[in-house]
Amino acid sequence: MSPSAKSEKKHFRELSDRCYEIEMSEALEYLYGHFQKWKNKEITIWELNELIHQHHDGTARSLYSFYERINDPKAAVAKGISKGILKIEDVPEESRRSLERLVEYFKNNQ
């Protein structure tokens, strides 16, 4: 693998990690809001417990599967661009063309 290919791969991995972190942060912010509702006695502990369960078995598992199990940083970056998490300018210019089809795929399948 050439040095520039290694550098590109590393950059895609870093961008993929950033997307994962942002998506998980958003999901946890949502859950955190429900913890506050519970503390304010707006929902029961059982409702909060169900939301935690849904987060773990739904959102967290889905994000883990996409970002860790599939382990395709280019796809993750394309998804991030399609969702507005990243900008195309975050990707080196010479790599942008290879993402076009993937970005379109994720835009059409969200």
C-alpha positions in Angstrom: 0.0 0.0 0.0 1.4 3.4 -1.0 2.0 6.1 1.6 -0.7 8.2 0.2 -3.2 5.3 0.3 -2.3 4.7 3.9 -2.8 8.3 4.6 -6.2 8.3 2.9 -7.2 5.2 4.8 -6.2 6.8 8.1 -8.1 10.0 7.2 -11.3 8.0 6.4 -11.0 6.1 9.6 -10.7 9.4 11.6 -13.7 10.9 9.8 -15.6 7.6 10.4 -14.8 7.7 14.1 -16.0 11.4 14.2 -19.3 10.4 12.6 -19.8 7.5 15.1 -19.1 9.8 18.0 -21.5 12.5 16.8 -24.3 10.0 16.1 -23.9 8.3 19.5 -23.7 11.7 21.2 -27.0 12.7 19.6 -28.6 9.4 20.7 -27.3 9.9 24.2 -28.5 13.5 24.4 -32.0 12.2 23.6 -31.7 9.6 26.4 -30.3 12.2 28.8 -33.4 14.3 28.3 -35.4 11.4 29.5 -33.2 11.0 32.5 -34.0 14.6 33.3 -37.8 13.9 32.9 -37.5 11.0 35.3 -35.6 13.2 37.8 -38.4 15.8 37.5 -41.0 13.0 38.0 -42.4 13.5 34.5 -41.9 9.9 33.6 -41.7 6.7 35.7 -38.5 4.7 36.3 -40.2 2.0 34.2 -40.6 4.3 31.2 -37.0 5.4 31.6 -35.9 1.8 31.8 -37.8 1.0 28.6 -36.1 3.9 26.8 -32.7 2.7 28.0 -33.5 -0.8 26.7 -34.7 0.6 23.4 -31.5 2.7 23.1 -29.3 -0.3 23.9 -31.0 -2.8 21.6 -31.9 -0.3 18.9 -29.8 2.8 18.3 -26.6 1.8 20.0 -26.6 -1.7 18.4 -27.4 -0.2 15.0 -24.6 2.3 15.2 -22.2 -0.3 16.5 -23.1 -2.7 13.7 -22.6 0.0 11.1 -19.4 1.6 12.4 -17.6 -1.3 14.0 -18.8 -4.6 12.6 -19.1 -3.5 9.0 -15.9 -1.5 9.4 -16.1 0.4 6.1 -14.8 3.9 6.8 -15.6 5.1 3.3 -19.2 4.1 3.6 -19.3 5.7 7.1 -18.0 9.0 5.7 -20.4 8.9 2.8 -23.3 8.3 5.3 -22.0 11.2 7.4 -21.9 13.5 4.4 -25.4 12.5 3.3 -26.7 13.2 6.9 -24.9 16.6 7.1 -22.6 15.3 9.9 -19.6 15.9 7.6 -19.0 18.2 4.7 -17.6 17.0 1.4 -14.7 19.5 2.0 -13.7 17.3 5.0 -12.6 14.7 2.5 -9.4 15.2 0.5 -10.2 16.4 -3.0 -8.7 13.5 -4.7 -10.9 11.1 -2.7 -14.3 12.9 -3.2 -15.1 11.4 -6.6 -15.0 7.9 -5.1 -17.6 8.8 -2.6 -20.2 10.3 -4.9 -22.2 7.1 -5.5 -22.1 6.1 -1.9 -23.3 9.6 -0.7 -26.2 9.3 -3.2 -27.1 5.9 -2.0 -27.3 7.0 1.6 -29.3 10.1 0.7 -31.8 8.0 -1.1 -32.0 5.3 1.6 -32.3 7.2 4.8 
